[in-house]
Amino acid sequence: MTRTILRSTSMAALLSAALVALSACGDGGRSSAGSGSTLGSGAGRAPAGDGGAGGTDPGATVSLRYADFTGACAYDTSDFARLESLGVRHVRMDQPSADKIELARQFGIEVLPIVDYGIPELSGQDDDKYPPLPEHRGAWAKRMVDVWRGMEDPPRVFEVWNEPWHENFWKPAPDAAAYLELVKAFAEEAWAVWPEATLVVSAETESAPSGLFRDALLAADTTGFLNDPRILPTTHNYVEGRSPTQVTSQPCFWDLDRFACAYDAFKAHGHPDPQVWVTEFGWESDTPSGFHYLDTVSEQTQADYTREALQIFRDSGKVARAYSFMFRIDDPWNYNWLRPDGSQKPVCETVKTLLATGE
């Protein structure tokens, strides 16, 4: 779970080492067990959600409250109390254990688990950013589901892998068709246990060896698997230092509202209502004691842009939920809502007010 949308090869080289170090967000838990199943068609199912997300008519009046719509990318159990104090009810975490999810609920917080990463004995690589070998996808899916299999109240939504379109997170190189097969393997295992679970899958326009990742993903889906209402797209909507409304020469690549491109592409592919989960967005502030890689904005502008982005996402009718990157105590990266000394940036109070008063 990192800020990884790169705009130049020189920046890619600069960020490579830092991205690997900062990618892990949760410890999760792994065991071996499980049972096989066949994929269901999902015909006639409404998209499952953890609080009403999904299944909205884009032309309808928006009724989802900001408190139900807004989340943050979080990392540690120590974050939960402060997030609760801000009114944040949703967080996104890398493979959180069942215990961590239950603890979050004690603070009124629901966790979106990221189903990641690789397992050495299934990928043949020590680096966990290598996906399982094709013959081990089913075993990988069982190991992932085992993390939450015994929960009386399991998560209702799962994000399958983090940024499979990026070479730092899907090695040795992104492969949309292979990612689709991994999603299918997880779906078979997960839906055998939780038939109504929603799976959110990467729908980025970023370049990959096989072309644009989302185009390659949809092209690989020759059976219409991605049209199952229990499948929804996810995008990471970074705009560097630009405003939420700035229009560039390539809107589907660089603009904040490129979620609409993902929605429209999945809709054209045959999905009945592909509500997008924006699972990362944010701005790097110019906080002197922190660090940044790309263009920065002032702390107050970070707050204003975050509020404006949430309003754009929600009012579009095409976004199910949006998670700001990032909230983490003792992390100096300037995307953080907190300063390195732990004090709150203006974005905290801005979001708190929006969640408390926004309809």
Contacts in CASP RR format, 6 or more apart in sequence:
PFRMAT RR
TARGET T0000
AUTHOR 0000-0000-0000
METHOD contacts of the structure
MODEL  1
MTRTILRSTSMAALLSAALVALSACGDGGRSSAGSGSTLGSGAGRAPAGD
GGAGGTDPGATVSLRYADFTGACAYDTSDFARLESLGVRHVRMDQPSADK
IELARQFGIEVLPIVDYGIPELSGQDDDKYPPLPEHRGAWAKRMVDVWRG
MEDPPRVFEVWNEPWHENFWKPAPDAAAYLELVKAFAEEAWAVWPEATLV
VSAETESAPSGLFRDALLAADTTGFLNDPRILPTTHNYVEGRSPTQVTSQ
PCFWDLDRFACAYDAFKAHGHPDPQVWVTEFGWESDTPSGFHYLDTVSEQ
TQADYTREALQIFRDSGKVARAYSFMFRIDDPWNYNWLRPDGSQKPVCET
VKTLLATGE
1 23 0 8 1.000
1 25 0 8 1.000
1 73 0 8 1.000
1 75 0 8 1.000
1 92 0 8 1.000
1 93 0 8 1.000
1 94 0 8 1.000
1 114 0 8 1.000
1 162 0 8 1.000
1 280 0 8 1.000
1 325 0 8 1.000
1 326 0 8 1.000
2 19 0 8 1.000
2 22 0 8 1.000
2 23 0 8 1.000
2 162 0 8 1.000
2 163 0 8 1.000
2 325 0 8 1.000
3 238 0 8 1.000
3 280 0 8 1.000
3 282 0 8 1.000
3 284 0 8 1.000
3 293 0 8 1.000
3 325 0 8 1.000
3 326 0 8 1.000
3 333 0 8 1.000
3 335 0 8 1.000
4 15 0 8 1.000
4 19 0 8 1.000
4 163 0 8 1.000
4 166 0 8 1.000
4 168 0 8 1.000
4 169 0 8 1.000
4 236 0 8 1.000
5 206 0 8 1.000
5 236 0 8 1.000
5 238 0 8 1.000
6 12 0 8 1.000
6 15 0 8 1.000
7 240 0 8 1.000
7 294 0 8 1.000
11 293 0 8 1.000
11 294 0 8 1.000
14 293 0 8 1.000
15 293 0 8 1.000
16 168 0 8 1.000
18 293 0 8 1.000
19 168 0 8 1.000
20 129 0 8 1.000
20 168 0 8 1.000
22 333 0 8 1.000
23 94 0 8 1.000
23 129 0 8 1.000
23 162 0 8 1.000
23 168 0 8 1.000
23 169 0 8 1.000
24 94 0 8 1.000
25 73 0 8 1.000
25 74 0 8 1.000
25 75 0 8 1.000
25 92 0 8 1.000
25 93 0 8 1.000
25 94 0 8 1.000
25 114 0 8 1.000
26 75 0 8 1.000
26 76 0 8 1.000
26 93 0 8 1.000
26 94 0 8 1.000
26 95 0 8 1.000
26 96 0 8 1.000
26 100 0 8 1.000
27 95 0 8 1.000
27 97 0 8 1.000
27 100 0 8 1.000
28 94 0 8 1.000
28 95 0 8 1.000
28 96 0 8 1.000
28 97 0 8 1.000
28 100 0 8 1.000
28 147 0 8 1.000
29 95 0 8 1.000
29 97 0 8 1.000
29 147 0 8 1.000
30 119 0 8 1.000
30 143 0 8 1.000
30 146 0 8 1.000
30 147 0 8 1.000
31 143 0 8 1.000
31 146 0 8 1.000
31 147 0 8 1.000
32 139 0 8 1.000
32 142 0 8 1.000
32 143 0 8 1.000
32 146 0 8 1.000
33 142 0 8 1.000
33 146 0 8 1.000
33 149 0 8 1.000
34 142 0 8 1.000
34 145 0 8 1.000
34 146 0 8 1.000
34 149 0 8 1.000
34 189 0 8 1.000
35 142 0 8 1.000
35 192 0 8 1.000
36 142 0 8 1.000
36 188 0 8 1.000
36 189 0 8 1.000
36 192 0 8 1.000
37 188 0 8 1.000
37 189 0 8 1.000
37 191 0 8 1.000
37 192 0 8 1.000
38 188 0 8 1.000
39 184 0 8 1.000
39 187 0 8 1.000
39 188 0 8 1.000
39 191 0 8 1.000
39 225 0 8 1.000
40 191 0 8 1.000
40 228 0 8 1.000
41 228 0 8 1.000
42 228 0 8 1.000
42 229 0 8 1.000
42 230 0 8 1.000
44 229 0 8 1.000
45 196 0 8 1.000
45 228 0 8 1.000
45 229 0 8 1.000
45 230 0 8 1.000
46 55 0 8 1.000
46 229 0 8 1.000
47 53 0 8 1.000
47 54 0 8 1.000
47 55 0 8 1.000
47 198 0 8 1.000
47 229 0 8 1.000
47 230 0 8 1.000
47 232 0 8 1.000
47 273 0 8 1.000
47 275 0 8 1.000
47 320 0 8 1.000
48 156 0 8 1.000
48 157 0 8 1.000
48 196 0 8 1.000
48 197 0 8 1.000
48 198 0 8 1.000
48 230 0 8 1.000
49 156 0 8 1.000
49 157 0 8 1.000
49 198 0 8 1.000
49 320 0 8 1.000
50 90 0 8 1.000
50 110 0 8 1.000
50 112 0 8 1.000
50 155 0 8 1.000
50 156 0 8 1.000
50 157 0 8 1.000
51 68 0 8 1.000
51 110 0 8 1.000
51 156 0 8 1.000
52 64 0 8 1.000
52 68 0 8 1.000
53 64 0 8 1.000
53 68 0 8 1.000
53 69 0 8 1.000
53 157 0 8 1.000
53 275 0 8 1.000
53 277 0 8 1.000
53 320 0 8 1.000
53 321 0 8 1.000
54 198 0 8 1.000
54 232 0 8 1.000
54 273 0 8 1.000
54 275 0 8 1.000
54 320 0 8 1.000
55 229 0 8 1.000
55 273 0 8 1.000
55 275 0 8 1.000
55 320 0 8 1.000
56 62 0 8 1.000
56 64 0 8 1.000
56 273 0 8 1.000
56 275 0 8 1.000
56 317 0 8 1.000
56 320 0 8 1.000
57 273 0 8 1.000
57 317 0 8 1.000
58 263 0 8 1.000
58 273 0 8 1.000
58 316 0 8 1.000
58 317 0 8 1.000
58 318 0 8 1.000
59 317 0 8 1.000
60 317 0 8 1.000
62 314 0 8 1.000
62 315 0 8 1.000
62 317 0 8 1.000
64 314 0 8 1.000
65 358 0 8 1.000
65 359 0 8 1.000
66 310 0 8 1.000
66 314 0 8 1.000
66 354 0 8 1.000
66 355 0 8 1.000
66 358 0 8 1.000
66 359 0 8 1.000
67 87 0 8 1.000
67 89 0 8 1.000
67 355 0 8 1.000
67 356 0 8 1.000
67 358 0 8 1.000
68 89 0 8 1.000
69 310 0 8 1.000
69 313 0 8 1.000
69 314 0 8 1.000
69 321 0 8 1.000
69 322 0 8 1.000
70 88 0 8 1.000
70 89 0 8 1.000
70 90 0 8 1.000
70 310 0 8 1.000
70 321 0 8 1.000
70 322 0 8 1.000
70 323 0 8 1.000
70 324 0 8 1.000
70 351 0 8 1.000
70 354 0 8 1.000
70 355 0 8 1.000
71 88 0 8 1.000
71 89 0 8 1.000
71 90 0 8 1.000
71 91 0 8 1.000
71 92 0 8 1.000
71 321 0 8 1.000
71 322 0 8 1.000
71 323 0 8 1.000
71 324 0 8 1.000
72 83 0 8 1.000
72 88 0 8 1.000
72 90 0 8 1.000
72 91 0 8 1.000
72 92 0 8 1.000
72 323 0 8 1.000
72 324 0 8 1.000
72 325 0 8 1.000
72 326 0 8 1.000
72 327 0 8 1.000
72 337 0 8 1.000
73 91 0 8 1.000
73 92 0 8 1.000
73 93 0 8 1.000
73 279 0 8 1.000
73 280 0 8 1.000
73 323 0 8 1.000
73 324 0 8 1.000
73 325 0 8 1.000
73 326 0 8 1.000
73 327 0 8 1.000
74 80 0 8 1.000
74 83 0 8 1.000
74 91 0 8 1.000
74 92 0 8 1.000
74 93 0 8 1.000
74 326 0 8 1.000
74 327 0 8 1.000
74 328 0 8 1.000
75 93 0 8 1.000
75 326 0 8 1.000
75 328 0 8 1.000
75 331 0 8 1.000
76 328 0 8 1.000
76 329 0 8 1.000
77 100 0 8 1.000
77 103 0 8 1.000
77 104 0 8 1.000
78 329 0 8 1.000
79 91 0 8 1.000
79 327 0 8 1.000
79 328 0 8 1.000
79 329 0 8 1.000
80 91 0 8 1.000
80 103 0 8 1.000
80 104 0 8 1.000
80 106 0 8 1.000
80 107 0 8 1.000
80 109 0 8 1.000
81 107 0 8 1.000
82 327 0 8 1.000
82 329 0 8 1.000
83 91 0 8 1.000
83 107 0 8 1.000
83 109 0 8 1.000
83 327 0 8 1.000
84 107 0 8 1.000
84 108 0 8 1.000
84 109 0 8 1.000
85 352 0 8 1.000
86 348 0 8 1.000
86 351 0 8 1.000
86 352 0 8 1.000
86 355 0 8 1.000
87 352 0 8 1.000
87 355 0 8 1.000
87 356 0 8 1.000
88 109 0 8 1.000
88 327 0 8 1.000
88 351 0 8 1.000
88 355 0 8 1.000
89 108 0 8 1.000
89 109 0 8 1.000
89 110 0 8 1.000
90 109 0 8 1.000
90 110 0 8 1.000
90 111 0 8 1.000
90 112 0 8 1.000
90 321 0 8 1.000
90 323 0 8 1.000
91 104 0 8 1.000
91 109 0 8 1.000
91 110 0 8 1.000
91 111 0 8 1.000
91 112 0 8 1.000
91 323 0 8 1.000
91 327 0 8 1.000
92 111 0 8 1.000
92 112 0 8 1.000
92 114 0 8 1.000
92 159 0 8 1.000
92 279 0 8 1.000
92 280 0 8 1.000
92 323 0 8 1.000
93 100 0 8 1.000
93 111 0 8 1.000
93 112 0 8 1.000
93 113 0 8 1.000
93 114 0 8 1.000
94 114 0 8 1.000
94 116 0 8 1.000
94 117 0 8 1.000
94 162 0 8 1.000
95 113 0 8 1.000
95 114 0 8 1.000
95 115 0 8 1.000
95 116 0 8 1.000
95 117 0 8 1.000
95 144 0 8 1.000
95 147 0 8 1.000
96 104 0 8 1.000
96 111 0 8 1.000
96 113 0 8 1.000
97 147 0 8 1.000
98 147 0 8 1.000
98 148 0 8 1.000
98 150 0 8 1.000
98 151 0 8 1.000
100 111 0 8 1.000
101 111 0 8 1.000
101 113 0 8 1.000
101 148 0 8 1.000
101 151 0 8 1.000
101 155 0 8 1.000
102 151 0 8 1.000
104 110 0 8 1.000
104 111 0 8 1.000
110 155 0 8 1.000
111 155 0 8 1.000
112 155 0 8 1.000
112 157 0 8 1.000
112 158 0 8 1.000
112 159 0 8 1.000
112 200 0 8 1.000
112 277 0 8 1.000
112 279 0 8 1.000
112 321 0 8 1.000
112 323 0 8 1.000
113 147 0 8 1.000
113 148 0 8 1.000
113 155 0 8 1.000
113 158 0 8 1.000
113 159 0 8 1.000
114 158 0 8 1.000
114 159 0 8 1.000
114 161 0 8 1.000
114 162 0 8 1.000
115 144 0 8 1.000
115 158 0 8 1.000
115 159 0 8 1.000
115 160 0 8 1.000
115 161 0 8 1.000
115 186 0 8 1.000
116 161 0 8 1.000
116 162 0 8 1.000
117 128 0 8 1.000
117 129 0 8 1.000
117 161 0 8 1.000
117 162 0 8 1.000
117 169 0 8 1.000
118 128 0 8 1.000
118 129 0 8 1.000
118 130 0 8 1.000
118 131 0 8 1.000
118 132 0 8 1.000
118 140 0 8 1.000
119 128 0 8 1.000
119 132 0 8 1.000
119 140 0 8 1.000
119 143 0 8 1.000
120 126 0 8 1.000
120 128 0 8 1.000
122 132 0 8 1.000
122 133 0 8 1.000
122 136 0 8 1.000
122 139 0 8 1.000
122 140 0 8 1.000
122 143 0 8 1.000
123 130 0 8 1.000
123 131 0 8 1.000
123 132 0 8 1.000
123 133 0 8 1.000
123 136 0 8 1.000
124 130 0 8 1.000
124 133 0 8 1.000
125 171 0 8 1.000
127 171 0 8 1.000
129 168 0 8 1.000
129 169 0 8 1.000
129 170 0 8 1.000
129 171 0 8 1.000
130 171 0 8 1.000
130 172 0 8 1.000
131 140 0 8 1.000
131 161 0 8 1.000
131 164 0 8 1.000
131 170 0 8 1.000
131 178 0 8 1.000
131 179 0 8 1.000
131 182 0 8 1.000
132 138 0 8 1.000
132 139 0 8 1.000
132 140 0 8 1.000
132 182 0 8 1.000
134 178 0 8 1.000
134 181 0 8 1.000
137 181 0 8 1.000
137 182 0 8 1.000
137 185 0 8 1.000
138 185 0 8 1.000
138 188 0 8 1.000
138 189 0 8 1.000
140 182 0 8 1.000
140 185 0 8 1.000
140 186 0 8 1.000
141 182 0 8 1.000
141 185 0 8 1.000
141 186 0 8 1.000
141 188 0 8 1.000
141 189 0 8 1.000
141 190 0 8 1.000
142 189 0 8 1.000
144 186 0 8 1.000
144 189 0 8 1.000
145 186 0 8 1.000
145 189 0 8 1.000
145 190 0 8 1.000
145 193 0 8 1.000
148 154 0 8 1.000
148 155 0 8 1.000
149 193 0 8 1.000
154 193 0 8 1.000
154 194 0 8 1.000
154 197 0 8 1.000
155 197 0 8 1.000
156 194 0 8 1.000
156 196 0 8 1.000
156 197 0 8 1.000
156 198 0 8 1.000
157 197 0 8 1.000
157 198 0 8 1.000
157 199 0 8 1.000
157 200 0 8 1.000
157 277 0 8 1.000
158 186 0 8 1.000
158 190 0 8 1.000
158 197 0 8 1.000
158 198 0 8 1.000
158 199 0 8 1.000
158 200 0 8 1.000
159 199 0 8 1.000
159 200 0 8 1.000
159 201 0 8 1.000
159 234 0 8 1.000
159 277 0 8 1.000
159 279 0 8 1.000
160 182 0 8 1.000
160 183 0 8 1.000
160 186 0 8 1.000
160 199 0 8 1.000
160 200 0 8 1.000
160 201 0 8 1.000
160 202 0 8 1.000
161 169 0 8 1.000
161 170 0 8 1.000
161 179 0 8 1.000
161 182 0 8 1.000
161 202 0 8 1.000
162 169 0 8 1.000
163 169 0 8 1.000
163 170 0 8 1.000
163 202 0 8 1.000
163 204 0 8 1.000
163 236 0 8 1.000
164 170 0 8 1.000
164 174 0 8 1.000
164 176 0 8 1.000
164 179 0 8 1.000
164 202 0 8 1.000
164 213 0 8 1.000
165 174 0 8 1.000
165 176 0 8 1.000
165 202 0 8 1.000
165 204 0 8 1.000
165 206 0 8 1.000
165 208 0 8 1.000
165 213 0 8 1.000
166 174 0 8 1.000
166 206 0 8 1.000
167 173 0 8 1.000
167 174 0 8 1.000
170 179 0 8 1.000
173 208 0 8 1.000
173 209 0 8 1.000
174 208 0 8 1.000
174 209 0 8 1.000
174 210 0 8 1.000
174 213 0 8 1.000
175 208 0 8 1.000
175 209 0 8 1.000
175 210 0 8 1.000
176 208 0 8 1.000
176 210 0 8 1.000
176 213 0 8 1.000
176 214 0 8 1.000
176 216 0 8 1.000
176 217 0 8 1.000
176 219 0 8 1.000
176 220 0 8 1.000
177 210 0 8 1.000
177 216 0 8 1.000
177 217 0 8 1.000
177 220 0 8 1.000
179 201 0 8 1.000
179 202 0 8 1.000
179 217 0 8 1.000
180 217 0 8 1.000
180 220 0 8 1.000
180 221 0 8 1.000
180 225 0 8 1.000
180 226 0 8 1.000
183 199 0 8 1.000
183 201 0 8 1.000
183 231 0 8 1.000
184 225 0 8 1.000
186 199 0 8 1.000
187 199 0 8 1.000
187 225 0 8 1.000
187 228 0 8 1.000
187 230 0 8 1.000
187 231 0 8 1.000
190 197 0 8 1.000
190 199 0 8 1.000
191 197 0 8 1.000
191 230 0 8 1.000
196 230 0 8 1.000
197 230 0 8 1.000
198 230 0 8 1.000
198 231 0 8 1.000
198 232 0 8 1.000
199 230 0 8 1.000
199 231 0 8 1.000
199 232 0 8 1.000
200 231 0 8 1.000
200 232 0 8 1.000
200 233 0 8 1.000
200 234 0 8 1.000
200 277 0 8 1.000
200 279 0 8 1.000
201 217 0 8 1.000
201 226 0 8 1.000
201 231 0 8 1.000
201 232 0 8 1.000
201 233 0 8 1.000
201 234 0 8 1.000
202 213 0 8 1.000
202 214 0 8 1.000
202 217 0 8 1.000
202 233 0 8 1.000
202 234 0 8 1.000
203 214 0 8 1.000
203 217 0 8 1.000
203 233 0 8 1.000
203 234 0 8 1.000
203 235 0 8 1.000
203 262 0 8 1.000
203 265 0 8 1.000
203 266 0 8 1.000
203 276 0 8 1.000
204 213 0 8 1.000
204 214 0 8 1.000
204 235 0 8 1.000
204 236 0 8 1.000
204 262 0 8 1.000
205 212 0 8 1.000
205 213 0 8 1.000
205 214 0 8 1.000
205 215 0 8 1.000
205 252 0 8 1.000
205 253 0 8 1.000
205 258 0 8 1.000
205 261 0 8 1.000
205 262 0 8 1.000
206 212 0 8 1.000
206 213 0 8 1.000
206 253 0 8 1.000
207 213 0 8 1.000
208 216 0 8 1.000
210 216 0 8 1.000
214 233 0 8 1.000
214 262 0 8 1.000
214 265 0 8 1.000
215 265 0 8 1.000
217 226 0 8 1.000
218 226 0 8 1.000
218 265 0 8 1.000
218 266 0 8 1.000
218 269 0 8 1.000
221 227 0 8 1.000
221 269 0 8 1.000
224 269 0 8 1.000
224 270 0 8 1.000
225 231 0 8 1.000
226 266 0 8 1.000
226 269 0 8 1.000
226 271 0 8 1.000
227 266 0 8 1.000
227 269 0 8 1.000
227 270 0 8 1.000
227 271 0 8 1.000
227 272 0 8 1.000
229 271 0 8 1.000
229 272 0 8 1.000
229 273 0 8 1.000
231 271 0 8 1.000
232 274 0 8 1.000
232 275 0 8 1.000
232 276 0 8 1.000
232 277 0 8 1.000
232 320 0 8 1.000
233 262 0 8 1.000
233 263 0 8 1.000
233 266 0 8 1.000
233 274 0 8 1.000
233 276 0 8 1.000
233 277 0 8 1.000
234 276 0 8 1.000
234 277 0 8 1.000
234 278 0 8 1.000
234 279 0 8 1.000
235 258 0 8 1.000
235 259 0 8 1.000
235 262 0 8 1.000
235 276 0 8 1.000
235 277 0 8 1.000
235 278 0 8 1.000
235 279 0 8 1.000
236 278 0 8 1.000
236 279 0 8 1.000
236 280 0 8 1.000
236 281 0 8 1.000
237 256 0 8 1.000
237 257 0 8 1.000
237 258 0 8 1.000
237 259 0 8 1.000
237 278 0 8 1.000
237 280 0 8 1.000
237 281 0 8 1.000
237 309 0 8 1.000
238 280 0 8 1.000
238 281 0 8 1.000
238 282 0 8 1.000
239 246 0 8 1.000
239 254 0 8 1.000
239 255 0 8 1.000
239 256 0 8 1.000
239 283 0 8 1.000
240 294 0 8 1.000
240 295 0 8 1.000
241 283 0 8 1.000
241 284 0 8 1.000
241 294 0 8 1.000
241 295 0 8 1.000
241 296 0 8 1.000
241 297 0 8 1.000
242 248 0 8 1.000
242 254 0 8 1.000
242 295 0 8 1.000
243 305 0 8 1.000
243 308 0 8 1.000
244 256 0 8 1.000
244 305 0 8 1.000
244 308 0 8 1.000
244 309 0 8 1.000
244 312 0 8 1.000
245 256 0 8 1.000
245 308 0 8 1.000
245 312 0 8 1.000
246 255 0 8 1.000
246 256 0 8 1.000
247 255 0 8 1.000
248 254 0 8 1.000
248 255 0 8 1.000
251 257 0 8 1.000
251 258 0 8 1.000
251 261 0 8 1.000
252 258 0 8 1.000
252 261 0 8 1.000
256 281 0 8 1.000
256 309 0 8 1.000
256 312 0 8 1.000
257 312 0 8 1.000
257 316 0 8 1.000
259 276 0 8 1.000
259 278 0 8 1.000
259 313 0 8 1.000
259 316 0 8 1.000
259 318 0 8 1.000
259 319 0 8 1.000
260 316 0 8 1.000
260 318 0 8 1.000
262 274 0 8 1.000
262 276 0 8 1.000
263 274 0 8 1.000
263 275 0 8 1.000
263 276 0 8 1.000
263 318 0 8 1.000
266 274 0 8 1.000
267 273 0 8 1.000
267 274 0 8 1.000
275 317 0 8 1.000
275 318 0 8 1.000
275 319 0 8 1.000
275 320 0 8 1.000
276 318 0 8 1.000
276 319 0 8 1.000
276 320 0 8 1.000
277 319 0 8 1.000
277 320 0 8 1.000
277 321 0 8 1.000
277 322 0 8 1.000
277 323 0 8 1.000
278 313 0 8 1.000
278 319 0 8 1.000
278 321 0 8 1.000
278 322 0 8 1.000
278 323 0 8 1.000
279 323 0 8 1.000
280 323 0 8 1.000
280 325 0 8 1.000
281 309 0 8 1.000
281 322 0 8 1.000
281 323 0 8 1.000
281 324 0 8 1.000
281 325 0 8 1.000
282 302 0 8 1.000
282 305 0 8 1.000
282 306 0 8 1.000
282 309 0 8 1.000
282 324 0 8 1.000
282 325 0 8 1.000
282 335 0 8 1.000
283 296 0 8 1.000
283 297 0 8 1.000
283 301 0 8 1.000
283 302 0 8 1.000
283 305 0 8 1.000
283 306 0 8 1.000
283 335 0 8 1.000
284 292 0 8 1.000
284 293 0 8 1.000
284 294 0 8 1.000
284 295 0 8 1.000
284 296 0 8 1.000
284 297 0 8 1.000
284 302 0 8 1.000
284 333 0 8 1.000
284 334 0 8 1.000
284 335 0 8 1.000
285 292 0 8 1.000
285 296 0 8 1.000
285 297 0 8 1.000
285 298 0 8 1.000
285 299 0 8 1.000
285 301 0 8 1.000
285 302 0 8 1.000
285 334 0 8 1.000
285 335 0 8 1.000
285 345 0 8 1.000
286 292 0 8 1.000
286 296 0 8 1.000
286 297 0 8 1.000
286 298 0 8 1.000
286 299 0 8 1.000
286 334 0 8 1.000
287 299 0 8 1.000
287 334 0 8 1.000
287 339 0 8 1.000
287 340 0 8 1.000
287 345 0 8 1.000
289 332 0 8 1.000
289 339 0 8 1.000
289 340 0 8 1.000
289 341 0 8 1.000
290 332 0 8 1.000
290 333 0 8 1.000
290 334 0 8 1.000
290 339 0 8 1.000
290 340 0 8 1.000
291 332 0 8 1.000
291 333 0 8 1.000
291 334 0 8 1.000
292 333 0 8 1.000
292 334 0 8 1.000
296 334 0 8 1.000
297 305 0 8 1.000
299 345 0 8 1.000
299 346 0 8 1.000
299 347 0 8 1.000
300 346 0 8 1.000
302 345 0 8 1.000
302 346 0 8 1.000
302 347 0 8 1.000
303 345 0 8 1.000
303 346 0 8 1.000
303 347 0 8 1.000
303 349 0 8 1.000
303 350 0 8 1.000
303 351 0 8 1.000
304 350 0 8 1.000
306 324 0 8 1.000
306 347 0 8 1.000
306 350 0 8 1.000
306 351 0 8 1.000
307 350 0 8 1.000
307 351 0 8 1.000
307 354 0 8 1.000
309 322 0 8 1.000
310 322 0 8 1.000
310 324 0 8 1.000
310 351 0 8 1.000
310 354 0 8 1.000
313 319 0 8 1.000
313 322 0 8 1.000
314 322 0 8 1.000
324 337 0 8 1.000
324 347 0 8 1.000
324 351 0 8 1.000
325 335 0 8 1.000
326 333 0 8 1.000
326 335 0 8 1.000
326 336 0 8 1.000
326 337 0 8 1.000
327 336 0 8 1.000
327 337 0 8 1.000
327 338 0 8 1.000
328 336 0 8 1.000
328 338 0 8 1.000
329 338 0 8 1.000
329 342 0 8 1.000
330 340 0 8 1.000
330 342 0 8 1.000
331 338 0 8 1.000
331 340 0 8 1.000
332 340 0 8 1.000
336 345 0 8 1.000
337 344 0 8 1.000
337 345 0 8 1.000
337 347 0 8 1.000
337 348 0 8 1.000
337 351 0 8 1.000
338 344 0 8 1.000
338 345 0 8 1.000
338 348 0 8 1.000
339 345 0 8 1.000
END
